Amino acid sequence: MQPASDYISVKVATFASLSDLLKRLGKYSEIKKDVTLQAGKLIQPVLDLLLDSEFSEVLMEGALAVLCTIIDSFSASFLPHYEKVSLVLPNRFSPLVSLSLIVM
């Protein structure tokens, strides 16, 4: 059995790779429609991971990076999920958000 740190490292690398892949695919206009459709399918699983109470801060950053990439590059795929995301993120990150606003 692998140690928990290896498992977390694999997930962090997966989020980074996925975010990078989406950024790169967003540059090709001839496949943007297909990628937008597929990116929309990632939003719900990412939100489910963010709602997991045992999800570490490092993994949250990776999941948020994927979500931000989808919002930036494929906003049409994000629109159907807007209400759910607007409910999940403030509830899950309100302590972090207020802290980041104070620091700024």
N, CA, C and O atoms as CSV, one atom per row, in Angstrom:
chain,resi,resn,atom,element,x,y,z
A,1,MET,N,N,0.841,-1.183,0.000
A,1,MET,CA,C,0.000,0.000,0.000
A,1,MET,C,C,0.886,1.248,0.000
A,1,MET,O,O,1.911,1.291,0.681
A,2,GLN,N,N,0.480,2.267,-0.774
A,2,GLN,CA,C,1.258,3.489,-0.883
A,2,GLN,C,C,0.987,4.413,0.305
A,2,GLN,O,O,-0.128,4.449,0.827
A,3,PRO,N,N,2.000,5.151,0.725
A,3,PRO,CA,C,1.775,6.143,1.769
A,3,PRO,C,C,0.826,7.231,1.275
A,3,PRO,O,O,0.708,7.468,0.072
A,4,ALA,N,N,0.152,7.888,2.216
A,4,ALA,CA,C,-0.821,8.923,1.872
A,4,ALA,C,C,-0.177,10.069,1.103
A,4,ALA,O,O,-0.816,10.657,0.230
A,5,SER,N,N,1.073,10.398,1.408
A,5,SER,CA,C,1.730,11.514,0.717
A,5,SER,C,C,1.921,11.212,-0.766
A,5,SER,O,O,1.833,12.119,-1.593
A,6,ASP,N,N,2.183,9.938,-1.118
A,6,ASP,CA,C,2.309,9.571,-2.524
A,6,ASP,C,C,0.972,9.712,-3.245
A,6,ASP,O,O,0.909,10.168,-4.386
A,7,TYR,N,N,-0.082,9.316,-2.561
A,7,TYR,CA,C,-1.434,9.412,-3.109
A,7,TYR,C,C,-1.798,10.874,-3.366
A,7,TYR,O,O,-2.358,11.201,-4.412
A,8,ILE,N,N,-1.484,11.740,-2.426
A,8,ILE,CA,C,-1.758,13.165,-2.580
A,8,ILE,C,C,-0.915,13.741,-3.709
A,8,ILE,O,O,-1.407,14.542,-4.503
A,9,SER,N,N,0.340,13.345,-3.786
A,9,SER,CA,C,1.222,13.830,-4.851
A,9,SER,C,C,0.683,13.470,-6.234
A,9,SER,O,O,0.754,14.274,-7.164
A,10,VAL,N,N,0.152,12.275,-6.361
A,10,VAL,CA,C,-0.414,11.846,-7.642
A,10,VAL,C,C,-1.629,12.704,-7.986
A,10,VAL,O,O,-1.793,13.107,-9.138
A,11,LYS,N,N,-2.476,12.984,-7.005
A,11,LYS,CA,C,-3.652,13.814,-7.264
A,11,LYS,C,C,-3.257,15.238,-7.632
A,11,LYS,O,O,-3.836,15.825,-8.546
A,12,VAL,N,N,-2.280,15.797,-6.931
A,12,VAL,CA,C,-1.813,17.151,-7.242
A,12,VAL,C,C,-1.262,17.195,-8.668
A,12,VAL,O,O,-1.563,18.120,-9.422
A,13,ALA,N,N,-0.467,16.212,-9.033
A,13,ALA,CA,C,0.089,16.149,-10.386
A,13,ALA,C,C,-1.020,15.989,-11.425
A,13,ALA,O,O,-0.938,16.558,-12.514
A,14,THR,N,N,-2.044,15.225,-11.093
A,14,THR,CA,C,-3.169,15.033,-12.012
A,14,THR,C,C,-3.902,16.343,-12.249
A,14,THR,O,O,-4.225,16.675,-13.390
A,15,PHE,N,N,-4.169,17.094,-11.182
A,15,PHE,CA,C,-4.834,18.388,-11.333
A,15,PHE,C,C,-3.986,19.344,-12.164
A,15,PHE,O,O,-4.514,20.042,-13.030
A,16,ALA,N,N,-2.685,19.386,-11.914
A,16,ALA,CA,C,-1.792,20.275,-12.666
A,16,ALA,C,C,-1.763,19.886,-14.144
A,16,ALA,O,O,-1.811,20.753,-15.017
A,17,SER,N,N,-1.686,18.605,-14.421
A,17,SER,CA,C,-1.666,18.131,-15.805
A,17,SER,C,C,-2.976,18.432,-16.522
A,17,SER,O,O,-2.983,18.841,-17.683
A,18,LEU,N,N,-4.076,18.226,-15.820
A,18,LEU,CA,C,-5.386,18.485,-16.400
A,18,LEU,C,C,-5.565,19.967,-16.706
A,18,LEU,O,O,-6.071,20.332,-17.767
A,19,SER,N,N,-5.155,20.802,-15.788
A,19,SER,CA,C,-5.249,22.248,-15.999
A,19,SER,C,C,-4.395,22.674,-17.192
A,19,SER,O,O,-4.839,23.463,-18.027
A,20,ASP,N,N,-3.179,22.154,-17.270
A,20,ASP,CA,C,-2.284,22.465,-18.380
A,20,ASP,C,C,-2.862,21.969,-19.702
A,20,ASP,O,O,-2.825,22.687,-20.701
A,21,LEU,N,N,-3.388,20.761,-19.714
A,21,LEU,CA,C,-3.983,20.201,-20.924
A,21,LEU,C,C,-5.142,21.063,-21.413
A,21,LEU,O,O,-5.252,21.341,-22.607
A,22,LEU,N,N,-6.001,21.484,-20.496
A,22,LEU,CA,C,-7.139,22.315,-20.887
A,22,LEU,C,C,-6.681,23.663,-21.446
A,22,LEU,O,O,-7.250,24.161,-22.417
A,23,LYS,N,N,-5.662,24.247,-20.836
A,23,LYS,CA,C,-5.130,25.519,-21.355
A,23,LYS,C,C,-4.607,25.344,-22.774
A,23,LYS,O,O,-4.861,26.176,-23.645
A,24,ARG,N,N,-3.883,24.268,-22.996
A,24,ARG,CA,C,-3.308,24.029,-24.325
A,24,ARG,C,C,-4.394,23.739,-25.362
A,24,ARG,O,O,-4.325,24.232,-26.488
A,25,LEU,N,N,-5.384,22.950,-24.992
A,25,LEU,CA,C,-6.460,22.617,-25.929
A,25,LEU,C,C,-7.311,23.834,-26.254
A,25,LEU,O,O,-7.872,23.924,-27.346
A,26,GLY,N,N,-7.414,24.771,-25.317
A,26,GLY,CA,C,-8.202,25.978,-25.546
A,26,GLY,C,C,-7.635,26.873,-26.624
A,26,GLY,O,O,-8.329,27.766,-27.110
A,27,LYS,N,N,-6.404,26.659,-27.006
A,27,LYS,CA,C,-5.758,27.484,-28.036
A,27,LYS,C,C,-6.156,27.076,-29.456
A,27,LYS,O,O,-5.951,27.842,-30.397
A,28,TYR,N,N,-6.714,25.895,-29.618
A,28,TYR,CA,C,-7.058,25.389,-30.950
A,28,TYR,C,C,-8.527,25.622,-31.242
A,28,TYR,O,O,-9.397,24.936,-30.706
A,29,SER,N,N,-8.794,26.597,-32.098
A,29,SER,CA,C,-10.183,26.974,-32.384
A,29,SER,C,C,-10.964,25.854,-33.065
A,29,SER,O,O,-12.181,25.765,-32.902
A,30,GLU,N,N,-10.282,25.002,-33.823
A,30,GLU,CA,C,-10.999,23.950,-34.555
A,30,GLU,C,C,-11.548,22.849,-33.633
A,30,GLU,O,O,-12.453,22.115,-34.029
A,31,ILE,N,N,-11.022,22.728,-32.432
A,31,ILE,CA,C,-11.539,21.709,-31.503
A,31,ILE,C,C,-12.157,22.332,-30.248
A,31,ILE,O,O,-12.556,21.611,-29.334
A,32,LYS,N,N,-12.237,23.659,-30.199
A,32,LYS,CA,C,-12.711,24.337,-28.989
A,32,LYS,C,C,-14.126,23.902,-28.603
A,32,LYS,O,O,-14.429,23.767,-27.417
A,33,LYS,N,N,-14.992,23.682,-29.590
A,33,LYS,CA,C,-16.367,23.266,-29.298
A,33,LYS,C,C,-16.389,21.912,-28.586
A,33,LYS,O,O,-17.104,21.737,-27.599
A,34,ASP,N,N,-15.617,20.971,-29.081
A,34,ASP,CA,C,-15.552,19.637,-28.463
A,34,ASP,C,C,-14.938,19.698,-27.058
A,34,ASP,O,O,-15.416,19.046,-26.130
A,35,VAL,N,N,-13.881,20.484,-26.925
A,35,VAL,CA,C,-13.217,20.598,-25.629
A,35,VAL,C,C,-14.140,21.292,-24.615
A,35,VAL,O,O,-14.158,20.929,-23.439
A,36,THR,N,N,-14.902,22.287,-25.074
A,36,THR,CA,C,-15.852,22.972,-24.198
A,36,THR,C,C,-16.885,21.989,-23.671
A,36,THR,O,O,-17.235,22.025,-22.492
A,37,LEU,N,N,-17.364,21.125,-24.524
A,37,LEU,CA,C,-18.335,20.111,-24.118
A,37,LEU,C,C,-17.737,19.168,-23.063
A,37,LEU,O,O,-18.381,18.861,-22.060
A,38,GLN,N,N,-16.512,18.720,-23.299
A,38,GLN,CA,C,-15.858,17.808,-22.359
A,38,GLN,C,C,-15.473,18.514,-21.053
A,38,GLN,O,O,-15.553,17.914,-19.982
A,39,ALA,N,N,-15.061,19.768,-21.134
A,39,ALA,CA,C,-14.695,20.525,-19.929
A,39,ALA,C,C,-15.902,20.685,-19.005
A,39,ALA,O,O,-15.759,20.662,-17.783
A,40,GLY,N,N,-17.076,20.845,-19.583
A,40,GLY,CA,C,-18.292,20.956,-18.778
A,40,GLY,C,C,-18.561,19.716,-17.950
A,40,GLY,O,O,-19.162,19.795,-16.878
A,41,LYS,N,N,-18.121,18.579,-18.441
A,41,LYS,CA,C,-18.312,17.322,-17.716
A,41,LYS,C,C,-17.379,17.202,-16.509
A,41,LYS,O,O,-17.598,16.359,-15.639
A,42,LEU,N,N,-16.347,18.034,-16.452
A,42,LEU,CA,C,-15.404,17.991,-15.334
A,42,LEU,C,C,-15.860,18.823,-14.134
A,42,LEU,O,O,-15.402,18.598,-13.014
A,43,ILE,N,N,-16.743,19.766,-14.360
A,43,ILE,CA,C,-17.112,20.710,-13.300
A,43,ILE,C,C,-17.749,20.007,-12.110
A,43,ILE,O,O,-17.345,20.252,-10.974
A,44,GLN,N,N,-18.721,19.153,-12.334
A,44,GLN,CA,C,-19.411,18.485,-11.228
A,44,GLN,C,C,-18.465,17.609,-10.400
A,44,GLN,O,O,-18.503,17.688,-9.173
A,45,PRO,N,N,-17.622,16.781,-11.017
A,45,PRO,CA,C,-16.680,16.001,-10.196
A,45,PRO,C,C,-15.710,16.872,-9.397
A,45,PRO,O,O,-15.375,16.538,-8.260
A,46,VAL,N,N,-15.259,17.977,-9.976
A,46,VAL,CA,C,-14.362,18.879,-9.246
A,46,VAL,C,C,-15.101,19.490,-8.056
A,46,VAL,O,O,-14.541,19.593,-6.965
A,47,LEU,N,N,-16.345,19.890,-8.259
A,47,LEU,CA,C,-17.136,20.431,-7.143
A,47,LEU,C,C,-17.346,19.388,-6.056
A,47,LEU,O,O,-17.284,19.705,-4.868
A,48,ASP,N,N,-17.594,18.150,-6.457
A,48,ASP,CA,C,-17.761,17.074,-5.469
A,48,ASP,C,C,-16.489,16.899,-4.637
A,48,ASP,O,O,-16.558,16.685,-3.427
A,49,LEU,N,N,-15.339,16.989,-5.285
A,49,LEU,CA,C,-14.079,16.880,-4.551
A,49,LEU,C,C,-13.894,18.052,-3.595
A,49,LEU,O,O,-13.396,17.877,-2.483
A,50,LEU,N,N,-14.290,19.242,-4.024
A,50,LEU,CA,C,-14.150,20.414,-3.167
A,50,LEU,C,C,-15.060,20.338,-1.940
A,50,LEU,O,O,-14.750,20.916,-0.898
A,51,LEU,N,N,-16.171,19.634,-2.061
A,51,LEU,CA,C,-17.090,19.484,-0.930
A,51,LEU,C,C,-16.634,18.428,0.069
A,51,LEU,O,O,-17.145,18.367,1.187
A,52,ASP,N,N,-15.679,17.600,-0.328
A,52,ASP,CA,C,-15.170,16.550,0.549
A,52,ASP,C,C,-14.428,17.181,1.726
A,52,ASP,O,O,-13.471,17.929,1.528
A,53,SER,N,N,-14.860,16.886,2.935
A,53,SER,CA,C,-14.278,17.507,4.129
A,53,SER,C,C,-12.848,17.042,4.400
A,53,SER,O,O,-12.103,17.722,5.106
A,54,GLU,N,N,-12.459,15.898,3.851
A,54,GLU,CA,C,-11.112,15.386,4.071
A,54,GLU,C,C,-10.157,15.771,2.939
A,54,GLU,O,O,-9.044,15.251,2.859
A,55,PHE,N,N,-10.578,16.648,2.099
A,55,PHE,CA,C,-9.786,17.115,0.965
A,55,PHE,C,C,-8.760,18.115,1.480
A,55,PHE,O,O,-9.135,19.129,2.068
A,56,SER,N,N,-7.477,17.853,1.272
A,56,SER,CA,C,-6.433,18.713,1.819
A,56,SER,C,C,-6.356,20.051,1.083
A,56,SER,O,O,-6.876,20.198,-0.023
A,57,GLU,N,N,-5.704,21.009,1.711
A,57,GLU,CA,C,-5.579,22.344,1.132
A,57,GLU,C,C,-4.810,22.320,-0.189
A,57,GLU,O,O,-5.140,23.058,-1.118
A,58,VAL,N,N,-3.810,21.492,-0.267
A,58,VAL,CA,C,-3.016,21.368,-1.496
A,58,VAL,C,C,-3.893,20.861,-2.633
A,58,VAL,O,O,-3.809,21.358,-3.757
A,59,LEU,N,N,-4.728,19.879,-2.344
A,59,LEU,CA,C,-5.613,19.345,-3.366
A,59,LEU,C,C,-6.680,20.357,-3.754
A,59,LEU,O,O,-7.080,20.420,-4.917
A,60,MET,N,N,-7.144,21.147,-2.794
A,60,MET,CA,C,-8.122,22.192,-3.095
A,60,MET,C,C,-7.550,23.196,-4.084
A,60,MET,O,O,-8.240,23.634,-5.005
A,61,GLU,N,N,-6.293,23.557,-3.892
A,61,GLU,CA,C,-5.650,24.493,-4.817
A,61,GLU,C,C,-5.599,23.922,-6.232
A,61,GLU,O,O,-5.835,24.638,-7.205
A,62,GLY,N,N,-5.293,22.645,-6.340
A,62,GLY,CA,C,-5.261,22.009,-7.653
A,62,GLY,C,C,-6.637,21.952,-8.295
A,62,GLY,O,O,-6.789,22.229,-9.485
A,63,ALA,N,N,-7.636,21.590,-7.500
A,63,ALA,CA,C,-9.006,21.535,-8.017
A,63,ALA,C,C,-9.490,22.916,-8.434
A,63,ALA,O,O,-10.156,23.066,-9.458
A,64,LEU,N,N,-9.153,23.921,-7.639
A,64,LEU,CA,C,-9.535,25.288,-7.993
A,64,LEU,C,C,-8.819,25.760,-9.256
A,64,LEU,O,O,-9.389,26.512,-10.047
A,65,ALA,N,N,-7.582,25.325,-9.450
A,65,ALA,CA,C,-6.852,25.683,-10.672
A,65,ALA,C,C,-7.561,25.117,-11.898
A,65,ALA,O,O,-7.680,25.794,-12.919
A,66,VAL,N,N,-8.030,23.880,-11.797
A,66,VAL,CA,C,-8.773,23.269,-12.905
A,66,VAL,C,C,-10.063,24.044,-13.144
A,66,VAL,O,O,-10.404,24.353,-14.285
A,67,LEU,N,N,-10.775,24.354,-12.070
A,67,LEU,CA,C,-12.030,25.094,-12.189
A,67,LEU,C,C,-11.794,26.473,-12.803
A,67,LEU,O,O,-12.563,26.907,-13.661
A,68,CYS,N,N,-10.753,27.156,-12.377
A,68,CYS,CA,C,-10.431,28.477,-12.933
A,68,CYS,C,C,-10.044,28.392,-14.405
A,68,CYS,O,O,-10.390,29.276,-15.189
A,69,THR,N,N,-9.339,27.350,-14.778
A,69,THR,CA,C,-8.977,27.161,-16.185
A,69,THR,C,C,-10.223,26.961,-17.032
A,69,THR,O,O,-10.333,27.508,-18.129
A,70,ILE,N,N,-11.152,26.181,-16.523
A,70,ILE,CA,C,-12.406,25.966,-17.253
A,70,ILE,C,C,-13.166,27.279,-17.384
A,70,ILE,O,O,-13.694,27.588,-18.453
A,71,ILE,N,N,-13.224,28.045,-16.313
A,71,ILE,CA,C,-13.939,29.325,-16.348
A,71,ILE,C,C,-13.267,30.282,-17.338
A,71,ILE,O,O,-13.947,30.947,-18.120
A,72,ASP,N,N,-11.934,30.350,-17.303
A,72,ASP,CA,C,-11.202,31.269,-18.185
A,72,ASP,C,C,-11.279,30.858,-19.651
A,72,ASP,O,O,-11.510,31.698,-20.521
A,73,SER,N,N,-11.090,29.590,-19.924
A,73,SER,CA,C,-10.948,29.144,-21.312
A,73,SER,C,C,-12.241,28.641,-21.946
A,73,SER,O,O,-12.408,28.716,-23.163
A,74,PHE,N,N,-13.150,28.132,-21.128
A,74,PHE,CA,C,-14.367,27.509,-21.652
A,74,PHE,C,C,-15.591,27.980,-20.877
A,74,PHE,O,O,-16.321,27.173,-20.300
A,75,SER,N,N,-15.808,29.284,-20.869
A,75,SER,CA,C,-16.875,29.854,-20.049
A,75,SER,C,C,-18.258,29.323,-20.418
A,75,SER,O,O,-19.143,29.263,-19.565
A,76,ALA,N,N,-18.450,28.943,-21.665
A,76,ALA,CA,C,-19.751,28.398,-22.069
A,76,ALA,C,C,-20.060,27.096,-21.336
A,76,ALA,O,O,-21.225,26.802,-21.068
A,77,SER,N,N,-19.043,26.320,-21.011
A,77,SER,CA,C,-19.280,25.066,-20.285
A,77,SER,C,C,-19.541,25.320,-18.805
A,77,SER,O,O,-20.113,24.475,-18.116
A,78,PHE,N,N,-19.125,26.475,-18.323
A,78,PHE,CA,C,-19.299,26.818,-16.908
A,78,PHE,C,C,-20.693,27.370,-16.608
A,78,PHE,O,O,-21.208,27.174,-15.506
A,79,LEU,N,N,-21.296,28.041,-17.549
A,79,LEU,CA,C,-22.567,28.733,-17.310
A,79,LEU,C,C,-23.674,27.852,-16.732
A,79,LEU,O,O,-24.370,28.303,-15.822
A,80,PRO,N,N,-23.875,26.619,-17.209
A,80,PRO,CA,C,-24.936,25.789,-16.619
A,80,PRO,C,C,-24.680,25.433,-15.140
A,80,PRO,O,O,-25.611,25.060,-14.427
A,81,HIS,N,N,-23.446,25.545,-14.691
A,81,HIS,CA,C,-23.077,25.179,-13.325
A,81,HIS,C,C,-22.883,26.391,-12.417
A,81,HIS,O,O,-22.492,26.248,-11.259
A,82,TYR,N,N,-23.154,27.572,-12.939
A,82,TYR,CA,C,-22.848,28.808,-12.221
A,82,TYR,C,C,-23.484,28.859,-10.833
A,82,TYR,O,O,-22.814,29.186,-9.854
A,83,GLU,N,N,-24.769,28.537,-10.747
A,83,GLU,CA,C,-25.460,28.627,-9.452
A,83,GLU,C,C,-24.867,27.675,-8.424
A,83,GLU,O,O,-24.663,28.054,-7.271
A,84,LYS,N,N,-24.593,26.453,-8.831
A,84,LYS,CA,C,-24.028,25.488,-7.891
A,84,LYS,C,C,-22.642,25.927,-7.421
A,84,LYS,O,O,-22.324,25.832,-6.235
A,85,VAL,N,N,-21.826,26.404,-8.347
A,85,VAL,CA,C,-20.487,26.866,-7.985
A,85,VAL,C,C,-20.576,28.067,-7.055
A,85,VAL,O,O,-19.811,28.169,-6.097
A,86,SER,N,N,-21.507,28.978,-7.333
A,86,SER,CA,C,-21.637,30.160,-6.482
A,86,SER,C,C,-22.136,29.806,-5.081
A,86,SER,O,O,-21.956,30.592,-4.151
A,87,LEU,N,N,-22.752,28.654,-4.917
A,87,LEU,CA,C,-23.150,28.190,-3.586
A,87,LEU,C,C,-22.026,27.428,-2.886
A,87,LEU,O,O,-21.825,27.578,-1.681
A,88,VAL,N,N,-21.306,26.625,-3.634
A,88,VAL,CA,C,-20.273,25.767,-3.051
A,88,VAL,C,C,-19.054,26.566,-2.592
A,88,VAL,O,O,-18.603,26.418,-1.456
A,89,LEU,N,N,-18.532,27.398,-3.460
A,89,LEU,CA,C,-17.265,28.062,-3.156
A,89,LEU,C,C,-17.321,28.978,-1.934
A,89,LEU,O,O,-16.450,28.865,-1.071
A,90,PRO,N,N,-18.286,29.868,-1.817
A,90,PRO,CA,C,-18.282,30.720,-0.614
A,90,PRO,C,C,-18.472,29.930,0.679
A,90,PRO,O,O,-17.863,30.259,1.697
A,91,ASN,N,N,-19.300,28.904,0.652
A,91,ASN,CA,C,-19.522,28.110,1.861
A,91,ASN,C,C,-18.281,27.324,2.255
A,91,ASN,O,O,-17.979,27.181,3.440
A,92,ARG,N,N,-17.573,26.822,1.270
A,92,ARG,CA,C,-16.395,25.995,1.541
A,92,ARG,C,C,-15.165,26.830,1.893
A,92,ARG,O,O,-14.331,26.413,2.697
A,93,PHE,N,N,-15.061,28.010,1.286
A,93,PHE,CA,C,-13.844,28.788,1.421
A,93,PHE,C,C,-14.020,30.124,2.115
A,93,PHE,O,O,-13.126,30.968,2.047
A,94,SER,N,N,-15.123,30.339,2.767
A,94,SER,CA,C,-15.339,31.652,3.377
A,94,SER,C,C,-14.238,32.056,4.349
A,94,SER,O,O,-13.860,33.227,4.348
A,95,PRO,N,N,-13.689,31.153,5.191
A,95,PRO,CA,C,-12.579,31.584,6.043
A,95,PRO,C,C,-11.338,31.960,5.233
A,95,PRO,O,O,-10.643,32.917,5.573
A,96,LEU,N,N,-11.059,31.210,4.163
A,96,LEU,CA,C,-9.893,31.511,3.337
A,96,LEU,C,C,-10.092,32.799,2.555
A,96,LEU,O,O,-9.163,33.592,2.402
A,97,VAL,N,N,-11.314,33.002,2.057
A,97,VAL,CA,C,-11.592,34.196,1.269
A,97,VAL,C,C,-11.464,35.444,2.141
A,97,VAL,O,O,-10.843,36.423,1.728
A,98,SER,N,N,-12.049,35.420,3.353
A,98,SER,CA,C,-11.956,36.594,4.201
A,98,SER,C,C,-10.515,36.855,4.609
A,98,SER,O,O,-10.105,38.011,4.715
A,99,LEU,N,N,-9.741,35.801,4.839
A,99,LEU,CA,C,-8.347,35.973,5.190
A,99,LEU,C,C,-7.571,36.586,4.032
A,99,LEU,O,O,-6.732,37.462,4.240
A,100,SER,N,N,-7.846,36.127,2.808
A,100,SER,CA,C,-7.125,36.667,1.657
A,100,SER,C,C,-7.504,38.128,1.409
A,100,SER,O,O,-6.675,38.910,0.944
A,101,LEU,N,N,-8.732,38.495,1.712
A,101,LEU,CA,C,-9.139,39.895,1.549
A,101,LEU,C,C,-8.459,40.788,2.582
A,101,LEU,O,O,-8.118,41.935,2.292
A,102,ILE,N,N,-8.265,40.266,3.771
A,102,ILE,CA,C,-7.601,41.042,4.823
A,102,ILE,C,C,-6.127,41.240,4.481
A,102,ILE,O,O,-5.577,42.321,4.690
A,103,VAL,N,N,-5.495,40.200,3.958
A,103,VAL,CA,C,-4.072,40.265,3.641
A,103,VAL,C,C,-3.835,41.259,2.500
A,103,VAL,O,O,-2.832,41.973,2.506
A,104,MET,N,N,-4.733,41.314,1.536
A,104,MET,CA,C,-4.574,42.217,0.400
A,104,MET,C,C,-4.728,43.607,0.893
A,104,MET,O,O,-4.635,44.553,0.111
